[in-house]
Amino acid sequence: MAPMAPPGTTRVSLVLAAAVAAVSLAAIFIRLAAAPGIVVAVGRMVFASVLMAPLTLRGLARTPIRGRSRAFTLAAGVLLGVHFGAWITSLSYTSVAASVTLVNTVPLWVALFAWLFTGKSPSFSVLIGVVMAVGGAAIIGFGGLGGGTAPLVGDGLALLGAAAVAGYLLLGRQVQHSGVGLDAYAGAAYALAALFLAPFPAVFGFSYVGYGGMTFVWILLLALVPQLIGHNGINYAVRHLDPTLVSTVILLEPVGSTLLAFIILGEVPTALTLIGAAVLLAGVVFTVRSTEPSVPGTVPPEVLGD
């Protein structure tokens, strides 16, 4: 049987666009859930793991996770748990604008980790695009950087979430390039993240139940849309595109969240938000134009190790 041809750039780009639209709903669903952040994080990963279970089991039967890929998947699951636990909790301490802005510094962490672990430094033009995009995201969140009950704590948690998801993306790329299918890897990582997060509500004195019915509806939607559509789409894209490019395009999330907040919650964006969105979009376009596409039919270089 002939090997399956790699997907075209248009198809991967459409999947990535749908994924960014899906993750843009996350902050709104979290706000509507009205529950402690760590409880929302656990619920999100448990629902996602259960919904993914049939695909995960079928994927693991087809492409088992063995050897070093098993250790990488375990580490990726823990990092994904750290990401959601830290970022969702940050929304309880700092403003949505600041949290979403800081958690979207992922491209800087991806470039830093890729440089540290592979010696592959990004090109100067890619760095310009990344800096422009991050600068635009910073402008979006500038007005809210001092908001919240404990902004320094919230901002730190959001940055921790950004660093964790950067490591998760790089490890996921490595695991998928070893021959493990997306359904096997993503489902395993989601389940491991759920297991990692499960004890923390009890540790911090929160109940696992006792919230309104709509709380669990919003958490279920959080698992269905931002998680299964958004994160699975991002994992698919990072298999076929440069990880710095993918993580930079994800910076469109603050723009999407702002537009959705205006439509759904009636929050009118400020002038700074619109200016930041323009700068961010310019940075994304610059990065896309400056990133060399992978050669069709070849496997991109490994990101971590040999």
Secondary structure, DSSP 8 states (H G I E B T S, - for coil): --------HHHHHHHHHHHHHHHTTHHHHHHHH-S-HHHHHHHHHHHHHHHHHHHHHHHHHHS---HHHHHHHHHHHHHHHHHHHHHHHHTTTS-HHHHHHHHT-HHHHHHHHHHHHH-----HHHHHHHHHHHHHHHHHHHTTTT-SSSHHHHHHHHHHHHHHHHHHHHHHHHHHHTT--HHHHHHHHHHHHHHHHTTHHHHTT--SS-S-HHHHHHHHHHIIIIIIIIIHHHHHHHHHS-HHHHHHHGGGHHHHHHHHIIIII-----HHHHHHHHHHHHHHHHHHHHS----TTS----SS--
